Amino acid sequence: MKILGLSDWRGSHDSSASIICDGNLVAIAEEERFSRQKHDGSVPLEAVDYCLRQAGISLQDIDFIAFAGLPFRTGANSFLAELDRQFVLAAVRRGTFRKRTFLHKCLLDACLAMGGGPALNLGLDRYVSSGLHTLEQRFGELPAIRYFGHHASHAAAAYLTSSVESATVVTIDGQGAMYSTVSWKTNGNELVCLRAEPHTNSLGMFYLDCTEFLGLGEYGEGKTMGLAPYGQPESMKGPVRRLLDVSNHDWYRYDGPITAQKVGFERRTLEPVLEAPFPNFAAACQSQLEFAVAKVVGSAFQQTDAPDLCLGGGVMLNCSSNGALLAAGRFRSISIFPASGDAGLSTGAALLCAEQVGDLRRQPLPHPYWGPEFANNKCEEALRAEPRLSFSKCQDIAEEVARLLAHGQIVGWFQGRMEIGPRALGNRSILADPRSIVIRDRVNRLKGRELWRPLAPSVAVEASSDYFELNAESPFMLFAARVKPGKRALVPGIVHVDGSARPQTVRREQNPRFYELIRAFERNTGIPVLLNTSFNAAGEPIVCTPGNAIETFLAIGLDVLVLGDFIAKRRAPA
């Protein structure tokens, strides 16, 4: 059985495609990697093309398309199809919805339960229909399509790729169709919704609005997270608690939008971001988000009593919040899909479809490397085509690059299959020596990042507990942790202002070459840690192809480029 997963492209972002063949994941890819438009939310034509090529098949070999959304009209708004039936019935009784909305909802539910059919096409959202037509024009006749809810797809990506048999599952988004937060229990491979919060009350929108009020730009939530440790939350606790109320019996209540009257200062424009009240506001917002997430998770645990936690949705990219949950020690394990935002929806939908048709071979996600890779000959071709570079093939790439890093060189590192998700995890990375703040600041300047923003470490898994207060592995760089006080002076380049870091733990079997590089660096320096940030310029997606890597290397001024077995540098001026 072959299943192609697609994310929902209705006014969305980070669209993607995934393929499952005979119950096993084969490929996952984000459209932005190919289009070079960061957070591209369009129909994922290039991602589909890659996934089909990686699987060695055509669309005609696909048995089902799994679509991560329910794009059917039950009234004026196509997102209403994702609402719980009892919620729709209550809205009809209040006069909010018309009676035919509920009847249409019942019909949709029946069709979906039977796996689709012609009746679904009657209410299909026009934008989705147009996108499917575009897919058909490019790849040929489409197979049967099955549809799965947004939050259900998030939950499946988290749970069905975990190693646990049962779990407490929570998904938290800005807006996923009509919901923002959903809790789930598990029954075997089945996910059962326990409670859902409408999108009008959203933790994701709270944090987004805080980010925009701080003037940190679209998709700048990571900047807010990085700014928070510079502040003291106490001075802003009152206003922020009134914005996001977690004091009552509900999960939380967000009183948006944010205004100067509510928080006591004007929206930031050009003022220095490190000057009060901005860091204090960021700190209070981060603290309140963490409190609300912990409350939601605790509430879900009370209903499931399952000691393993699986988390999905874009808010779960907040490493500080995840780290606080992990440090609290309430759960036996915490599992988060590496692309926990919308880029992971196609995988979740494909897994749900595989489970529905009885073809799911469930296994823990072994690594995050599901994107394109390029053989040495392709890397060499790209290098030969660029006259500004000189290059040579290296017999022991780990040892040679470790020596360069130890001497202060900043390296663009391009290896193997591309990572999924927003974190560079050792195959499309910019690497540097973590022992130097000067080098850290240079990396930020080369990438066009603010100097106050932290950079992350990658550490050999056996040494992680020596350097970090981390009580679990973190292969996807999704948990913040304290750097142990006795080690901070050894690796100041990866220590944030509050003594924290966002480590990636690396096992040999997950990424042999990257692991060997870290160990070679340790042999040269005594430090089993590398500074690791994504291989891209500001505002661009992570590099995908050798050509992308060469272009970015030349544009931002890195010292060394490593493509496969080749080490390249700029040619000296004639």
C-alpha positions, 0 to 999 in steps of 0.5 A: 500500500502506498500513501501520499500525505499532503498538508492543507494549503488553504491560507496556510504556511509550511506546506509539505508532502510525505510518502508511506510505502507498505506501512513505512515512512519513505520521504518527507519534504517541505515545499519551501526547500524547493521553492526557496520561499521561506514558510511557503504554504502553496500547493506542494508540487515540488515536495510531491515530485521529490517524494515520488522520486525518492520512493521510485514511483509515479502518482499512478502507483499511489493507492491513497492521498491523505489530506491533512484537513477537512475542506468541506463546506457546512455553511459559509466557512469550510473550516466548520467541517472540523468541528465536533458534531455536538458543538455544531448541534449546540450552535444550531440550537443557539441560532448561530448555525442553520439546521442544514449545517448540522445535516450536512455535517452528519453527511460529511461524518458518514462519508469520512467514516466510509473513507470518502466517496463522490459525496465529498466532492459536493462541498469541497473548498474551491481553493483545495479543489483548484490545488488538486486540479493543479496536482492532476495536471502535473502528475496525472489522474489522482487516486482516492483521497481521504481527509483527516483533521488538522489537529488529528494530523498533528496528534498522529505525527507526534504519537504514531512516530513515538515509542510509547504504547499509550500516551497523553497527547496535546496539540497546540496551534495558533489556529488549526481549522476551528481549534487552537488546543486539543487534548487526546487519549489513545486507544491502541493506534486510535486517537480519541479527542477529549477536549478542544478549545476554539481558535478564538482563544489561542495560546499560539495567537497570544504569543504571535501577538506578543511577538508582533507587539515587540516588533520582532516581525512575522514568524518571529516567535523564536526571537521572543523566546530568545529575548525573554531571558534578558528580562525580569518578568515581575514588572510585567506580570500583572498586565500579561496575566490579564492578557492571558488569564489562567486563574479560573477553571478553564485552561486559559483565556486570552483577552486579545488583541494587545494594546498600549492601554492593556500593557502600559507601553506603546508597540515597539518600532525602532527602539532598542529591543534590549531596553526596558520594557521590551525584555521584561514583557517578553519574559512575562509572556514566555513565563505565562505561556509556559504556565498555560501549557503546563496547565493544559498538559496537566489537565489532559493527564488527569483525564488519561493517567498516561505517564508518557506525553506526546506533543504537536502543533506549532507552539511545541516549537517553543523549546523553553516551554518544552524544556520546562515540561521536561525539567518538571519530571511529571512525565516518564517521557516526552515525544515531539515530532521534529516538524511539529508545526504545519510542516508535519501535517502531511506525515500525520495525515499519511500515518492516519490513513495507513492506520485506517486502511490497516497498513501501519507498521508503527515504529519510533522515528529513527532520525529526522533525515527524510529530505533530498540527498546528493551523491558525491558526483553531484556535489563535485559537478556543482563545485566545478561549475563555480569558478570562484571556488577551489576544492579537493576531495578529503579521505578523512573529512571528519578529522580535517574539518574538526581541525579547521573548526578548532582553529576558528574556521566557520564551516558550511556543512552539507551532508546526506539527506536533508532534515525536516523541521526548522532546526539544523540537525547536522546535515545542512548546518553552519558549524563553529567552535563553541569555545569562543564568544567572538566566533559566536558573534561572527556567526550571527553577523554572517547570517544577519541575525541579531547579536543577542540571539543564542546559537545552539549546541550539538553534543555527542549523546554520551557526553550530554549529561556532563554538559547539560541538565537534561534528563532525556535525549534531545535528537531534534533540538526541541528542549531547552536545558541549563548548561551545567555551571562548571561547563559554561566557561568551556563553551561560552558560545552556546550559553544563553544569558540565563545559562541555558542552551537548546542542545541536540544530542547526537547518536552514532547510529542516527548520523554517523558522519556528524557524530564522528565530526563531534568526536574528532573535534573532541580529540582536537580540543577536549570538547565534545560539543559543536556550535550548530545553526541552520545553513541559510542566510536571514529570511531564506529557507535552509539550503537544499541542493549543492547549488543552494549551499554554494550560493549561500556560502559565497553570499554570507562569507563563511570560511569553508564549505564542505559538500559530501567528501569535498572541502571548498574555499574561495580562490585567492584573488589573482 
